[in-house]
Each structure stands twice: as structure tokens, then as C-alpha cells.
């Protein structure tokens, strides 16, 4: 079985495949490094609410693998990265290194 990676950054959607989880996580690290310089966002308003850059998702990298395992990382507008797992209801995965934390969660 292969791992499928979908990268959504703005209106661009790119896809890649990897044979192993480690290979897929390596691709995620490379893509995050490529996207990091363009992640900066300014605060914005939606209706009467102000949305801070840390609450805006500049890019989403999603992994799908065997056994219905799903997870990914969100690159936020302030440059931070948050890992998550799940399909519909996303659970944030805590860890100093978001990509490593995602790998640990998907191996379980």
C-alpha cells in the first residue's frame, strides 16, 4: 500500500505518492520548507470578528495511508506548524516537531 499526499496552498493543489510513511514524512518536510516563505498572513476580518495570522491556515498537507489512517499538518499564517489526525473531526497532535509527532500518531 502507498501513502498519498495532498498539498493545498491557496488555489493550488498538488499530489504525491510514497511507498512508506518515512518517505511520505520526508516529502512533507521538503514541501513545508518550500511553502514556509509564502505563509505570512496579515490579520483579517470575517463579519465582526478579527482572525489572527496564527488562526489562518496558509497551507494544508494531508496524508492518507493504509488502514484508513489519515493525518496532516497545517502551516499557519504566523509560520507555525500544527499536526492533526482524523478524517472529519481533526484532533491536534502535540509535539515540539509537528512532522515527527504526526509520524508517531500515524504509526499507532
ChimeraX attribute file (.defattr): number of C-alpha atoms within 10 A of each C-alpha:
attribute: neighborCount
match mode: 1-to-1
recipient: residues
	/A:1	9
	/A:2	13
	/A:3	20
	/A:4	19
	/A:5	22
	/A:6	17
	/A:7	21
	/A:8	17
	/A:9	17
	/A:10	11
	/A:11	6
	/A:12	8
	/A:13	12
	/A:14	10
	/A:15	12
	/A:16	13
	/A:17	16
	/A:18	18
	/A:19	12
	/A:20	14
	/A:21	19
	/A:22	13
	/A:23	12
	/A:24	21
	/A:25	20
	/A:26	14
	/A:27	16
	/A:28	22
	/A:29	15
	/A:30	10
	/A:31	13
	/A:32	21
	/A:33	10
	/A:34	11
	/A:35	16
	/A:36	18
	/A:37	9
	/A:38	12
	/A:39	21
	/A:40	17
	/A:41	17
	/A:42	12
	/A:43	13
	/A:44	12
	/A:45	10
	/A:46	7
	/A:47	6
	/A:48	6
	/A:49	8
	/A:50	11
	/A:51	13
	/A:52	15
	/A:53	19
	/A:54	18
	/A:55	14
	/A:56	19
	/A:57	22
	/A:58	22
	/A:59	24
	/A:60	21
	/A:61	22
	/A:62	20
	/A:63	26
	/A:64	21
	/A:65	20
	/A:66	11
	/A:67	7
	/A:68	9
	/A:69	16
	/A:70	21
	/A:71	24
	/A:72	27
	/A:73	25
	/A:74	22
	/A:75	23
	/A:76	22
	/A:77	22
	/A:78	19
	/A:79	19
	/A:80	16
	/A:81	20
	/A:82	22
	/A:83	26
	/A:84	23
	/A:85	20
	/A:86	15
	/A:87	12
	/A:88	7
	/A:89	8
	/A:90	13
	/A:91	12
	/A:92	17
	/A:93	18
	/A:94	13
	/A:95	13
	/A:96	9
	/A:97	11
	/A:98	21
	/A:99	22
	/A:100	15
	/A:101	18
	/A:102	24
	/A:103	17
	/A:104	12
	/A:105	17
	/A:106	19
	/A:107	8
	/A:108	6
